[in-house]
Amino acid sequence: MSNQALQYKIASDPDEFQQIYSLNYQTFVEEIPQHKKNDSRKLKDRFHDENTYVIAKAETEVVGMIAVRSVRPFSLDQKLKDLDKYLPPLAVPCEIRLLSVKEEYRSTRVFYQLCECLVSYCLEMGYTTALISGTVRQLKLYKRIGFRPFANLVGDEHARFQPMYLTRESFEHSTKAFQRLMIRKTLEERPYSLLPGPVPRHKKVEDAFKTDALSHRSSVFLQEMEEIRQNLCEMTHANHVQVAVGTGTLANDMVAAQLKRAAGNGLILVNGEFGSRLMDHGKRFDLSFQTIEKDWNERITIDEIEAVLQCNPGIKWLWTVHCETSTGYLYDIGELLSLCHKYNVELCIDACSSVGAVPVDFKNVYLATSVSGKALGSYPGLALIFHRDEMKPNQSIPRYLDVGMYAENKGVPYTHSSNLLSALKEALRVVDYEKNLELSKKVRQLLKEGGLTILEGESYSPGVITIELNREQCSRQFGDACKKNGILLSYESGYLLNKNWVQVALMGSHNERKVLNAMAMINKEFQKMNDTKVMR
C-alpha cells in the first residue's frame, strides 16, 4: 500500500487522541496481551499526560503512532534496578513507547517515516539517548535501526521485552537512509547559543515581539509602559525605573550624566573589563574620582574599600559593576550598601548582567542600570535605569541622557519601540531564579567532571561560567571547534582571548536538555584537544 498521501505530525486534536486510545487497545490488548480487555475497546496509557505522540494519518485516520516522554521514572525504571548504570555517560534520556502501525500499513515505509519524525523531535528537544522495551518479535528490526540491547528480558511469559537504547551515533550509522537524515538534520539545526547576548528567548517573548507596532503616544502603549515599570520595580525593589531605547552603554552614560551634577568625588571599583569601562565612562564625562584597581578576578574586599573611604572623606559616590561579566564575579550589594551608608556615600550599580540572573534589591541604591537583552531574556535594545529618588529634568544634561526627562514624561519623552516593550513584558513573566541556579550547578559539575578548570565560589553569578584554559591550550581553537559542532560560546572578545578564557553564559530561556547535551560536547572537544596535545 502506498503511503504517499500520509501525513506525519505531533498529535494535537481531540479526535486524534481518541483514535490513539483505540489503536493502543488493538495493539496492546488484542494483539499483544499486556492489558485486560474492556467494553469500550479503548486504552488510555498511564503516562498519557506526559507523552508526546508522533502519528501517521491517512486523511483523517490515524494509521500509526509512537510515543516519547522524558519524565522520570520511566517504565524501565520500574523493571530494572539502577537503570542509569546501563546508559552512556552524560546521557540525556527519553523513553519511546507504544509503537503501533495498523496491519495493512506494516509493509510500507510508515514505520521508518515515524522514526524520522520522532528523531527530528528528539533532536529538537535535546535528547541524546532513546530507551525502549523492544518486543522480542521485532528485535531484528530494532537492531537494524541502531538500538542496542542491554540487561535481561523483562515482562511476563505472554509478552517478553528486551531493554534497548539508541544514541544519535548508532542511529546515524545504522542505515544509509538514516545517515542521510542525520546529515540533513545537522545542517538544519540552528547553533545553540550560550552567549551573554543575544540570548535564547522564550517563544512567548518572540511572539510578543512580532505583534503589530503601536504608536508610542497611544494609551495602550503608555499603559503597557507603566505596567512594565511597575513589574521591574517589584522585581528589583527599586522605587523608580526608566526604560530608554538603547544599550547598557547608554544606561551607564545616563548614570555618568547624573553623577556629573553630584557633589564631591567618586570611587570606581575595577577588577575586570566592565569595571574598566565604568572608569572610561567617568573619564569621558570628566568626573572627579579615584579607583581601586586589581587584576581580573581578584577580589576587592570591603576592608579595602573602607580604608579608601576613611582616608578620603570627599568621596560621595561609589560606582561598581554588580556582576563582572568578563569573569562572572559577583559583588555583594548588601555589604556595599551598609558601607556606603556608614560613610554617607551614594551607591551606583551596573547590573546589566545580573538583573534576571540573581535576585537584587535596589531600594536604597542611588542609581542602577540593566538591559533587556541579557539575563532578562528578551531582545537587546532597551536600557533600564533604576533610581531611588524622584528626578527632575536638568538642562545641563543632554536631552537623551536626562533621567528626569523620562520621569517627567511617564517614561516616554521620545520615540519608543512597542515591539521591544511587549517582548520585555513577556520576558519578565518567565524569569525563574531557582531554575537558573539549579541548571548552573549541573553545568558546573559536568564541566569539572570533564576536567575543565572554571572560576567558581560563592561570589560568582550562576549566569556566567568562565573556563580557564592553560597555556598549552588555545581558547580560540577550542571555541571554534565548539562552534563547528553547533555550540556558541563566548570567546571572541579581545579581553577573553587575551586571558585564554572561554565562557558559558546561562542567560535567557534555556532548554535544560540541550544545555546538558552541549556540556557533553564541550567535554568531548576538550578531551580531543588534550589527546592531540599528548600526541604532539
C-alpha positions in Angstrom: 0.0 0.0 0.0 1.4 3.4 -0.9 2.0 5.9 1.8 2.4 8.9 -0.5 -0.7 10.7 0.9 0.2 10.1 4.6 0.7 13.0 6.9 3.2 12.7 9.8 2.8 15.1 12.8 2.6 15.5 16.5 -0.9 14.6 17.8 -2.9 17.6 19.0 -6.6 17.2 18.1 -9.1 15.5 20.4 -10.1 13.1 17.6 -6.5 12.1 17.1 -6.2 11.2 20.8 -9.4 9.2 20.7 -8.0 7.2 17.8 -4.7 6.8 19.7 -6.7 5.1 22.5 -8.3 2.7 20.0 -5.0 1.9 18.3 -3.4 1.4 21.7 -6.1 -1.1 22.6 -5.9 -3.0 19.3 -2.1 -3.4 19.7 -1.5 -3.9 23.4 -4.7 -5.7 24.4 -5.9 -7.7 21.4 -2.6 -8.3 19.6 0.0 -8.2 22.4 -1.9 -9.2 25.6 -0.3 -6.7 28.0 -3.6 -5.3 29.4 -7.1 -6.6 30.1 -10.0 -6.3 27.7 -12.7 -3.7 28.3 -16.1 -2.9 26.7 -15.0 0.5 25.3 -12.2 -1.1 23.3 -10.0 1.9 24.1 -6.8 2.0 26.2 -5.5 5.3 27.6 -1.9 5.0 28.5 -1.0 5.6 32.2 1.6 8.2 31.1 -0.7 9.8 28.6 -0.4 13.3 30.0 3.4 13.1 29.8 3.5 11.6 26.3 4.2 13.3 23.0 2.7 11.2 20.2 4.1 11.1 16.7 1.4 9.9 14.4 0.8 8.9 10.8 -2.5 9.8 9.2 -4.3 8.7 6.0 -6.6 11.7 5.6 -8.4 11.7 8.9 -7.5 8.1 10.0 -4.6 7.6 12.4 -2.8 4.5 11.0 0.4 4.6 13.1 1.8 6.0 16.2 4.8 6.2 18.5 5.1 8.0 21.9 8.0 9.7 23.6 8.4 11.0 27.1 11.2 12.3 29.3 9.7 12.4 32.8 11.4 10.0 35.2 10.7 7.4 36.4 10.5 5.6 33.1 8.6 2.4 32.8 12.0 0.7 32.6 13.0 2.3 35.9 10.3 0.1 37.5 11.6 -3.0 35.8 15.4 -2.6 36.2 17.3 -1.6 39.2 19.7 1.4 38.7 18.8 1.9 35.0 21.3 4.7 34.6 24.3 2.4 35.0 23.4 0.8 31.7 23.3 4.1 29.8 26.1 6.0 28.0 27.9 8.7 30.2 26.2 12.1 30.4 23.1 10.7 28.6 20.0 12.9 28.3 17.4 10.1 28.0 13.9 9.9 26.8 11.6 6.8 26.7 9.9 5.6 23.5 6.8 3.5 23.8 3.6 2.4 22.2 4.8 1.8 18.7 1.8 0.7 16.7 1.1 0.5 13.0 -2.2 -0.8 11.6 -1.7 -4.2 9.9 -2.4 -3.0 6.3 0.3 -0.4 6.6 3.1 -2.6 8.0 4.6 -3.5 4.6 5.0 0.2 3.8 7.6 2.8 4.9 5.2 4.1 7.7 7.5 2.8 10.4 10.6 4.5 9.0 8.7 7.7 8.4 7.5 7.7 12.0 11.1 7.2 13.1 12.3 10.1 11.0 9.6 12.4 12.5 10.4 11.1 16.0 14.2 11.7 15.6 13.5 15.2 14.4 11.5 15.9 17.6 14.1 14.3 19.8 16.9 16.4 18.3 14.9 19.5 18.8 14.3 18.6 22.4 18.0 17.8 23.0 17.6 14.2 23.9 20.8 12.1 23.4 19.6 8.6 24.3 16.3 6.9 23.5 15.1 3.9 25.5 12.6 1.2 24.5 11.2 -2.1 25.7 11.5 -3.9 22.4 9.1 -6.8 21.8 11.1 -9.9 21.1 9.2 -10.4 17.8 10.9 -7.3 16.3 14.4 -7.4 17.7 15.9 -7.7 14.3 14.1 -4.6 13.1 15.2 -2.6 16.2 18.8 -3.6 15.8 18.7 -2.6 12.1 17.7 0.9 13.3 20.6 1.1 15.7 19.1 0.0 19.0 21.5 -1.8 21.3 20.2 -4.4 23.8 21.1 -4.3 27.5 20.2 -6.1 30.7 17.9 -9.2 30.7 14.4 -9.6 29.2 11.6 -8.0 31.1 7.8 -8.7 31.2 5.9 -12.0 31.6 5.7 -15.2 29.6 3.0 -13.7 27.4 4.8 -10.5 26.5 8.6 -10.5 26.7 10.6 -7.4 26.0 14.3 -6.6 25.6 15.5 -3.3 27.1 17.4 -1.4 24.4 18.8 2.1 23.8 19.5 4.2 20.8 22.1 7.0 20.6 22.4 9.7 17.9 25.6 8.0 16.7 24.2 4.5 16.5 21.1 5.7 14.7 23.2 7.7 12.2 25.3 4.6 11.4 22.5 2.1 11.2 21.4 2.6 7.5 22.4 4.9 4.7 18.8 6.4 4.7 19.1 7.4 8.4 22.7 8.6 7.8 21.3 11.0 5.1 18.6 12.1 7.5 21.1 12.9 10.2 23.3 14.9 7.8 20.2 16.9 6.7 19.0 17.5 10.3 22.5 18.6 11.3 22.5 21.1 8.5 19.1 22.3 9.6 19.9 22.7 13.3 20.4 26.2 14.5 23.5 26.8 16.6 22.7 26.7 20.3 23.7 29.9 21.9 25.5 30.1 25.3 26.5 33.7 24.7 25.7 36.6 27.1 23.9 38.2 24.2 22.0 37.8 22.1 20.4 35.2 24.3 17.9 32.4 23.6 14.4 33.7 24.1 11.2 32.1 25.2 8.6 31.5 22.4 6.2 33.9 24.2 8.8 36.6 24.0 9.4 36.1 20.3 5.7 36.0 19.6 5.2 39.3 21.5 7.9 40.9 19.5 6.2 40.0 16.3 2.9 41.8 17.1 2.0 44.9 15.1 3.8 48.1 16.2 1.9 50.7 18.3 2.3 54.4 18.5 4.4 55.4 21.5 1.8 58.1 22.2 -1.2 55.7 22.3 -3.0 55.0 25.5 -2.3 51.3 25.1 1.4 51.8 24.8 1.5 54.2 27.8 -0.4 51.7 29.9 2.0 48.9 28.9 5.0 51.1 29.7 3.5 51.8 33.2 2.8 48.1 33.8 6.4 47.1 32.8 7.9 49.8 35.0 5.9 48.5 38.0 6.9 45.0 37.3 10.6 46.0 37.1 10.3 47.9 40.4 8.6 44.9 42.1 11.3 42.5 40.8 14.2 44.7 42.0 12.5 46.5 44.9 13.5 49.8 43.2 11.5 53.0 43.8 11.6 54.2 40.2 12.8 52.9 36.8 13.0 54.4 33.4 13.1 52.5 30.1 15.1 54.0 27.2 15.7 52.8 23.7 19.4 51.9 23.8 22.0 49.6 25.4 23.8 49.2 28.7 26.4 51.7 27.5 23.6 54.3 27.1 22.3 53.4 30.6 25.7 54.0 32.1 26.2 57.2 30.2 22.9 58.4 31.8 24.3 57.5 35.3 27.5 59.4 34.5 25.5 62.4 33.4 23.7 62.4 36.8 26.9 61.9 38.7 28.3 65.0 36.9 25.8 67.0 38.9 26.6 65.3 42.2 28.7 66.9 44.9 32.1 65.5 45.9 34.3 63.0 44.3 33.7 59.3 43.5 35.3 55.9 43.8 35.1 53.3 41.0 35.9 49.6 41.6 37.8 47.8 38.8 38.7 44.1 38.6 37.5 43.2 35.1 36.7 44.5 31.7 33.4 46.2 32.6 34.8 47.9 35.7 37.4 49.4 33.3 34.5 50.6 31.1 32.9 52.3 34.1 36.2 54.1 34.6 36.1 55.1 30.9 32.5 56.5 31.3 33.8 58.6 34.2 36.8 60.0 32.2 34.6 60.9 29.2 32.3 62.9 31.5 35.2 64.4 33.2 34.1 63.1 36.6 36.4 63.5 39.6 37.1 60.1 41.0 39.6 57.6 42.4 39.8 53.9 41.7 40.6 50.7 43.3 42.1 48.6 40.5 43.0 44.9 40.8 43.9 42.1 38.4 40.9 40.4 36.8 39.0 38.1 39.1 41.0 39.3 42.1 38.6 40.1 45.0 38.2 43.7 46.2 37.4 43.4 49.8 35.1 45.5 51.9 38.0 46.4 54.2 40.0 47.7 51.2 37.0 49.9 50.1 36.5 51.1 53.7 40.2 52.1 54.0 39.9 54.3 51.0 36.6 55.9 52.2 38.2 56.6 55.7 41.2 58.4 54.2 39.1 60.3 51.6 36.0 62.0 53.2 35.5 63.9 50.0 34.2 60.7 48.3 30.5 61.0 48.0 29.6 58.3 45.4 30.8 54.7 44.7 30.2 53.1 41.3 30.8 49.4 40.5 29.7 46.5 38.3 27.5 44.1 40.2 28.2 41.0 38.0 31.6 41.5 36.3 30.6 39.7 33.0 34.3 39.2 32.0 34.8 36.8 34.9 31.4 36.1 36.5 32.5 37.7 39.8 29.5 39.0 41.8 29.7 41.8 44.3 27.6 41.8 47.5 25.2 44.7 47.1 24.1 44.5 50.8 27.7 44.8 52.1 28.4 47.7 49.8 25.1 49.5 50.8 26.0 49.1 54.5 29.4 50.5 54.0 28.1 53.4 51.9 25.5 54.2 54.5 28.2 54.3 57.2 30.3 56.9 55.2 27.4 58.8 53.7 28.3 57.7 50.1 25.8 57.1 47.3 26.0 53.7 45.7 25.6 53.2 41.9 25.5 49.7 40.3 26.0 48.4 36.8 23.7 45.4 36.9 23.4 44.7 33.2 24.3 41.0 33.6 22.7 40.4 36.9 19.0 41.6 36.8 17.2 38.4 35.8 20.1 36.1 36.8 20.0 36.6 40.5 17.6 38.4 42.9 18.6 42.1 43.5 17.4 44.8 45.9 17.8 48.3 44.6 15.6 50.0 47.2 18.4 52.0 48.7 20.7 52.1 45.6 21.1 55.6 44.3 21.3 54.6 40.6 21.4 51.2 38.9 21.4 50.1 35.3 20.4 47.0 33.3 19.3 45.9 29.8 16.5 43.9 28.2 18.8 41.5 26.2 20.9 39.7 28.7 19.7 37.9 31.9 16.2 39.2 31.4 16.0 37.0 28.3 14.5 39.5 25.8 15.8 41.2 22.7 18.6 43.8 23.0 17.6 47.4 22.6 16.2 48.7 25.9 18.3 50.4 28.6 16.9 50.3 32.1 17.8 53.0 34.7 16.7 52.4 38.3 16.7 55.4 40.7 16.0 55.7 44.4 14.8 59.4 44.4 12.4 61.3 42.2 14.3 63.2 39.5 13.5 66.4 37.6 14.8 67.4 34.2 18.1 69.3 34.2 19.1 71.5 31.2 22.8 70.9 31.8 22.3 67.2 30.8 21.9 66.3 27.1 18.2 65.6 26.5 18.5 61.9 25.7 20.6 61.2 28.8 18.4 63.2 31.2 16.7 60.7 33.5 14.5 63.5 34.8 13.0 63.9 31.2 11.9 60.3 31.3 10.4 60.6 34.8 8.5 63.8 33.9 7.0 62.3 30.8 5.8 59.0 32.3 8.8 57.2 30.8 8.1 58.2 27.2 9.7 61.5 26.3 10.8 60.4 22.9 10.1 57.8 20.2 9.9 54.3 21.7 9.6 50.7 20.5 6.3 48.9 21.3 7.8 45.6 19.9 10.7 45.7 22.3 8.5 46.7 25.2 6.0 43.9 24.5 8.8 41.3 24.3 10.3 42.6 27.6 6.9 42.3 29.3 6.7 38.6 28.4 10.3 38.0 29.4 9.6 39.4 32.9 6.9 36.8 33.4 9.2 33.8 32.8 12.2 34.7 34.9 12.9 31.8 37.2 15.9 32.3 39.6 15.7 28.8 41.1 15.6 27.0 37.8 18.6 29.0 36.6 20.6 28.3 39.7 19.9 24.5 39.5 20.9 24.5 35.8 24.1 26.4 36.6 25.0 23.9 39.3 24.6 21.0 36.9 26.6 22.7 34.2 29.5 23.5 36.6 29.5 19.9 37.9 29.6 18.4 34.4 32.4 20.8 33.3 34.5 19.9 36.3 33.9 16.2 35.7 35.2 16.7 32.2 38.5 18.0 33.6 37.9 21.7 32.8 39.0 24.4 35.2 36.4 27.0 36.0 36.3 30.2 38.1 33.9 29.4 40.9 32.9 30.1 44.5 30.0 31.8 46.4 30.9 35.2 44.8 30.1 34.1 41.2 26.9 34.6 39.2 25.0 31.4 38.0 24.6 33.2 34.7 28.3 33.4 33.7 30.7 30.4 33.9 34.3 31.1 32.9 36.5 28.3 31.7 40.2 28.9 32.2 42.5 27.1 29.7 46.2 26.6 30.3 49.0 27.9 28.2 49.2 24.8 26.0 45.6 25.2 25.0 44.1 27.8 22.7 40.8 29.4 23.6 40.2 30.5 20.0 40.7 26.9 18.7 38.6 25.5 21.4 35.8 28.0 20.8 36.0 27.5 17.0 35.7 23.7 17.5 32.6 24.1 19.6 31.1 26.4 17.1 31.6 23.8 14.3 29.6 21.5 16.5 26.8 24.0 16.8 27.6 25.4 20.3 28.2 29.1 20.5 30.4 30.1 23.4 31.7 33.5 24.4 35.4 33.6 23.5 35.9 36.0 20.6 36.0 39.3 22.6 39.5 40.6 22.8 39.6 40.6 26.6 38.7 36.8 26.7 41.3 35.9 24.0 43.9 37.8 26.0 43.1 35.8 29.1 42.8 32.5 27.1 39.3 32.1 28.6 36.0 30.7 27.3 32.6 31.4 28.8 29.3 29.6 29.1 26.5 32.2 29.7 23.3 30.8 31.0 21.2 33.9 30.3 17.8 33.9 28.7 15.4 31.0 28.2 17.3 27.7 28.0 16.3 24.1 27.3 18.0 22.1 30.0 18.4 19.0 27.8 20.1 21.0 25.1 22.4 22.7 27.6 23.4 19.4 29.2 23.9 17.9 25.7 26.1 20.9 24.9 28.2 20.3 28.0 28.8 16.7 26.9 30.0 18.0 23.5 32.3 20.7 25.2 33.9 18.0 27.4 34.4 15.8 24.3 36.1 18.7 22.4 38.3 19.4 25.5 39.3 15.7 25.6 40.1 15.8 21.9 42.3 18.9 22.4 44.1 17.2 25.3 44.6 14.0 23.3 46.1 16.0 20.4 48.5 17.8 22.8 49.7 14.4 24.2 50.3 13.0 20.7 52.5 16.0 19.9 
